[in-house]
């Protein structure tokens, strides 16, 4: 049994936060943000819109495009760092109920911006072991809820949204997910974190520092480690699978920063048309960014059945991952 990437869906909130809007909020300029990050605007969820709401909407589309009935989905994984509730219940269980999936295995994955790749690797393992047949994986984030809008170093980067994919069992090796690499290094934990709110921080500190559940980032250091780690990882996954970078139809990186994407793309000698870019219009949506980007090329007609995608991501933890994934499309019986 192999695992096939069957379908993609996404949900994009309607409210747009532009660089011009941010100029009014913090000491920054459109020129500075664009030059440093490549971001022009990002989407912000409505006040009463939760991570599970967005994840459910993306999932509905992915299930519909997969050609499967909802009752055929036997596992749901949600990658998020902005869950509806801290600790429990998991956002995955809430999405499952909102979708009307009964008694299905459902849990969250916490791997920050690498969450979708981690979820993909888990789906692949469950399918190849024969334990599950159709796994719904979702990356959903309401990062506006954990962003400090007085911190000009981070608030310019993050946005909201959700993406979902259906991964299904197949006997067709041509459709199989080829390989997935995932890794982590906790010694860099302080580069990107939400410092408080867990068992590592006392309650009295929480009272004193209201903003302590917001994301904090050491931008320059994170940038350097990201470029080095991602470049090594994508080079090695191609080499191990004997695939040339020219065979990659779509390089779909996590959309954190245009300069990181450019550096990794250049290291692989990729052409501009191979590189998928959505960072300009969505900003960094963490676990949602890769599926939102795949959905973009799908809806614009660029992603065709059989196309080989190279996914890569890097996030807080630190975590990273890459995947070689043919787009299988709907199963033909």
C-alpha positions as CSV (number, residue, x, y, z in Angstrom):
1,X,0.0,0.0,0.0
2,X,1.2,3.5,-0.8
3,X,0.0,6.9,0.3
4,X,-1.3,9.3,-2.5
5,X,-1.9,13.0,-2.2
6,X,-5.5,13.1,-3.6
7,X,-6.8,16.6,-3.2
8,X,-6.3,20.1,-1.8
9,X,-8.6,22.8,-0.4
10,X,-8.1,26.1,1.4
11,X,-10.0,28.9,3.2
12,X,-8.8,32.5,2.9
13,X,-10.3,35.0,5.3
14,X,-11.8,38.1,3.6
15,X,-10.2,40.8,5.8
16,X,-6.9,42.2,4.4
17,X,-4.2,43.8,6.5
18,X,-1.9,45.8,4.2
19,X,1.6,47.2,4.9
20,X,-0.1,50.7,4.8
21,X,-2.4,49.6,7.6
22,X,0.7,48.5,9.6
23,X,2.4,51.8,9.1
24,X,-0.3,53.4,11.2
25,X,0.0,50.7,13.9
26,X,3.8,50.4,14.4
27,X,7.0,52.3,13.3
28,X,7.5,50.6,9.9
29,X,7.2,51.3,6.2
30,X,5.8,49.4,3.2
31,X,9.2,49.7,1.6
32,X,11.0,48.2,4.6
33,X,8.5,45.3,5.0
34,X,8.6,44.5,1.2
35,X,12.4,44.6,1.0
36,X,13.0,42.5,4.1
37,X,10.1,39.9,3.7
38,X,8.4,40.2,0.3
39,X,5.0,40.6,2.1
40,X,2.5,43.2,0.9
41,X,-0.6,42.0,2.7
42,X,-2.0,39.3,4.9
43,X,-5.4,38.0,5.8
44,X,-7.0,38.3,9.2
45,X,-9.9,36.1,10.5
46,X,-13.1,37.7,11.7
47,X,-13.3,38.3,15.5
48,X,-15.8,35.4,15.9
49,X,-14.0,33.1,13.5
50,X,-11.9,30.4,15.1
51,X,-9.1,28.2,13.8
52,X,-11.5,25.2,13.7
53,X,-14.0,27.3,11.6
54,X,-11.3,28.0,9.0
55,X,-10.0,24.4,9.1
56,X,-13.4,23.0,8.6
57,X,-14.1,25.2,5.5
58,X,-10.8,24.1,3.9
59,X,-11.5,20.5,4.8
60,X,-15.0,20.6,3.2
61,X,-13.4,21.6,-0.1
62,X,-10.6,19.0,0.1
63,X,-13.1,16.2,0.8
64,X,-15.3,17.3,-2.0
65,X,-12.4,17.4,-4.5
66,X,-11.1,14.0,-3.4
67,X,-14.2,12.2,-4.8
68,X,-14.7,10.5,-1.4
69,X,-17.7,10.5,0.9
70,X,-17.1,12.1,4.3
71,X,-17.8,8.7,5.9
72,X,-14.7,7.3,4.2
73,X,-12.4,9.6,6.1
74,X,-10.9,7.5,9.0
75,X,-8.5,10.0,10.5
76,X,-8.1,13.7,10.9
77,X,-4.9,15.5,11.8
78,X,-4.7,19.3,12.4
79,X,-1.4,21.1,12.4
80,X,-1.7,24.4,14.4
81,X,0.0,26.6,16.9
82,X,-3.1,28.7,17.4
83,X,-5.6,26.1,18.6
84,X,-9.2,27.0,19.6
85,X,-8.3,26.0,23.1
86,X,-5.0,25.8,24.9
87,X,-4.1,22.1,25.6
88,X,-7.6,20.6,25.1
89,X,-9.8,19.8,23.4
90,X,-7.7,19.5,20.3
91,X,-8.8,21.6,17.3
92,X,-8.9,18.4,15.2
93,X,-11.7,16.9,17.4
94,X,-13.7,20.1,17.0
95,X,-13.2,20.2,13.2
96,X,-14.2,16.5,13.0
97,X,-17.5,17.2,14.8
98,X,-18.2,20.3,12.7
99,X,-17.6,18.2,9.6
100,X,-20.0,15.5,10.9
101,X,-17.3,12.9,11.1
102,X,-18.3,10.4,13.8
103,X,-15.9,8.6,16.1
104,X,-13.0,9.3,13.8
105,X,-9.3,9.3,15.1
106,X,-8.5,13.0,15.5
107,X,-5.5,14.9,17.0
108,X,-3.4,18.0,16.7
109,X,0.3,18.2,15.7
110,X,2.4,20.9,17.2
111,X,5.4,21.5,14.9
112,X,4.9,25.2,14.1
113,X,5.5,26.2,10.5
114,X,6.6,22.6,9.7
115,X,3.2,21.2,11.0
116,X,1.7,20.3,7.6
117,X,4.8,18.3,6.5
118,X,4.8,16.5,9.9
119,X,1.1,15.7,9.5
120,X,1.8,14.5,5.9
121,X,4.5,12.1,7.3
122,X,2.1,10.7,9.9
123,X,-0.7,10.2,7.3
124,X,1.8,8.4,5.1
125,X,2.9,6.1,8.0
126,X,-0.7,5.3,9.0
127,X,-1.7,4.4,5.5
128,X,1.4,2.4,4.6
129,X,1.1,0.4,7.8
130,X,-2.5,-0.5,6.8
131,X,-4.1,1.2,9.9
132,X,-6.0,3.9,8.0
133,X,-7.2,4.4,4.4
134,X,-8.1,8.0,4.0
135,X,-6.5,10.7,6.2
136,X,-7.6,14.3,6.2
137,X,-4.7,16.6,7.1
138,X,-5.3,20.3,7.9
139,X,-3.0,23.2,8.5
140,X,-5.1,26.0,10.2
141,X,-4.0,29.1,11.9
142,X,-5.5,32.2,13.5
143,X,-2.1,33.7,14.2
144,X,-3.6,37.2,14.7
145,X,-4.8,35.8,18.0
146,X,-1.2,35.2,19.2
147,X,0.5,38.1,17.5
148,X,1.7,41.2,19.5
149,X,0.6,44.1,17.4
150,X,3.0,46.5,19.2
151,X,6.0,44.4,18.2
152,X,7.1,45.6,14.8
153,X,9.5,42.7,14.4
154,X,6.8,40.1,14.3
155,X,3.4,41.7,13.6
156,X,4.4,42.5,10.0
157,X,4.9,38.8,9.2
158,X,1.9,36.8,10.3
159,X,-1.6,36.1,8.8
160,X,-4.6,33.8,9.2
161,X,-5.9,31.0,7.0
162,X,-6.3,27.2,6.5
163,X,-5.5,24.5,4.0
164,X,-6.4,20.9,3.9
165,X,-5.5,17.7,1.9
166,X,-6.8,14.2,1.6
167,X,-4.1,11.5,1.6
168,X,-5.4,8.1,0.5
169,X,-4.2,4.5,0.2
170,X,-3.3,3.4,-3.4
171,X,-1.7,0.4,-5.0
172,X,-0.4,2.6,-7.8
173,X,3.3,3.3,-7.1
174,X,3.3,6.2,-9.6
175,X,0.9,8.1,-7.3
176,X,2.9,7.3,-4.1
177,X,4.4,10.0,-1.9
178,X,8.0,9.4,-2.7
179,X,9.8,10.5,0.5
180,X,9.4,12.8,3.6
181,X,12.2,14.1,5.8
182,X,11.5,15.6,9.2
183,X,13.8,16.8,11.9
184,X,14.1,19.0,15.0
185,X,16.6,20.7,17.2
186,X,15.3,22.0,20.6
187,X,18.6,23.8,21.4
188,X,17.3,26.6,19.3
189,X,14.0,26.8,21.1
190,X,14.4,30.5,22.1
191,X,14.7,31.7,18.5
192,X,11.0,31.4,17.9
193,X,8.5,30.7,20.7
194,X,5.5,31.7,22.7
195,X,7.3,31.9,26.0
196,X,4.5,31.6,28.6
197,X,1.2,29.9,29.2
198,X,2.5,26.4,29.8
199,X,3.9,24.5,32.7
200,X,7.3,26.2,32.2
201,X,5.9,29.5,33.3
202,X,4.4,30.4,36.7
203,X,1.0,31.9,37.0
204,X,2.2,35.0,38.7
205,X,4.3,35.8,35.7
206,X,1.3,35.4,33.4
207,X,-0.6,38.0,35.4
208,X,2.2,40.4,35.3
209,X,2.9,40.0,31.6
210,X,-0.3,39.9,29.6
211,X,1.5,39.7,26.2
212,X,3.5,36.6,27.3
213,X,1.3,34.2,25.2
214,X,2.3,36.1,22.0
215,X,4.9,34.9,19.6
216,X,8.5,36.2,20.1
217,X,11.2,35.8,17.5
218,X,14.9,36.5,17.1
219,X,14.5,37.3,13.4
220,X,18.1,37.5,12.2
221,X,19.3,34.3,13.8
222,X,16.2,32.4,12.7
223,X,16.7,33.6,9.1
224,X,20.3,32.3,9.1
225,X,19.5,28.9,10.6
226,X,16.5,28.5,8.3
227,X,18.4,29.1,5.1
228,X,21.2,26.7,6.1
229,X,18.9,24.0,7.4
230,X,16.4,24.1,4.5
231,X,19.1,24.2,1.8
232,X,20.9,21.1,3.3
233,X,17.5,19.3,3.7
234,X,16.2,19.8,0.1
235,X,19.6,19.0,-1.4
236,X,19.7,15.7,0.5
237,X,16.1,14.6,-0.2
238,X,16.7,15.0,-3.9
239,X,20.0,13.3,-3.8
240,X,18.8,10.3,-1.7
241,X,15.9,9.8,-4.2
242,X,18.0,10.3,-7.3
243,X,15.8,13.2,-8.5
244,X,17.2,16.2,-10.3
245,X,15.9,19.7,-9.4
246,X,14.8,20.1,-13.1
247,X,12.3,17.3,-12.5
248,X,10.5,19.3,-9.8
249,X,7.4,20.8,-11.3
250,X,6.4,22.9,-8.3
251,X,8.7,23.8,-5.4
252,X,6.3,24.7,-2.6
253,X,8.2,26.2,0.3
254,X,6.7,27.4,3.6
255,X,5.8,31.0,2.9
256,X,7.8,32.8,5.7
257,X,10.0,35.2,3.9
258,X,10.8,35.8,0.2
259,X,14.5,36.0,0.9
260,X,14.6,32.6,2.5
261,X,12.6,31.1,-0.4
262,X,14.9,32.8,-3.0
263,X,18.1,31.5,-1.2
264,X,16.9,27.9,-1.1
265,X,15.5,28.1,-4.7
266,X,18.9,29.5,-5.9
267,X,20.8,26.7,-4.1
268,X,18.7,24.1,-6.1
269,X,19.2,26.2,-9.3
270,X,15.4,26.3,-9.7
271,X,13.7,28.5,-12.4
272,X,11.2,31.1,-11.3
273,X,8.3,29.2,-12.8
274,X,9.1,26.2,-10.6
275,X,8.8,28.3,-7.4
276,X,5.4,28.8,-5.8
277,X,5.0,32.2,-4.1
278,X,2.1,33.4,-2.0
279,X,4.0,35.2,0.7
280,X,3.2,38.6,-0.9
281,X,-0.5,38.2,-0.4
282,X,-0.9,35.9,2.6
283,X,2.2,36.6,4.7
284,X,3.3,33.8,7.0
285,X,0.4,31.5,8.0
286,X,2.6,28.9,9.7
287,X,1.0,25.4,9.4
288,X,-1.5,26.6,6.8
289,X,1.0,28.1,4.4
290,X,2.0,25.1,2.3
291,X,-1.5,23.8,1.7
292,X,-2.7,27.3,1.0
293,X,0.1,27.7,-1.6
294,X,-0.7,24.3,-3.2
295,X,-4.4,25.3,-3.4
296,X,-3.4,28.5,-5.2
297,X,-1.6,26.6,-8.0
298,X,-4.5,24.1,-8.1
299,X,-7.2,26.7,-8.5
300,X,-5.1,28.7,-11.1
301,X,-4.8,25.5,-13.2
302,X,-1.1,25.2,-12.8
303,X,-1.2,22.0,-10.7
304,X,-1.9,19.0,-12.9
305,X,-2.3,15.3,-12.1
306,X,1.2,13.6,-12.0
307,X,3.1,16.9,-11.3
308,X,5.9,16.4,-8.8
309,X,6.0,18.8,-5.9
310,X,8.9,19.4,-3.5
311,X,7.6,20.8,-0.2
312,X,9.8,22.3,2.4
313,X,9.3,24.0,5.8
314,X,11.0,25.4,8.8
315,X,9.5,26.5,12.1
316,X,9.7,27.0,15.8
317,X,11.0,24.1,17.8
318,X,13.2,24.3,15.8
319,X,11.5,21.9,13.3
320,X,12.0,21.4,9.6
321,X,10.9,19.0,6.9
322,X,10.7,18.3,3.2
323,X,8.7,16.0,1.0
324,X,8.6,14.7,-2.5
325,X,5.0,14.4,-3.5
326,X,3.3,13.7,-6.8
327,X,-0.1,15.2,-7.1
328,X,-2.3,12.1,-7.5
329,X,-5.7,13.7,-8.1
330,X,-8.9,11.7,-7.9
331,X,-8.7,7.9,-8.0
332,X,-9.9,6.5,-11.3
333,X,-11.7,3.2,-11.0
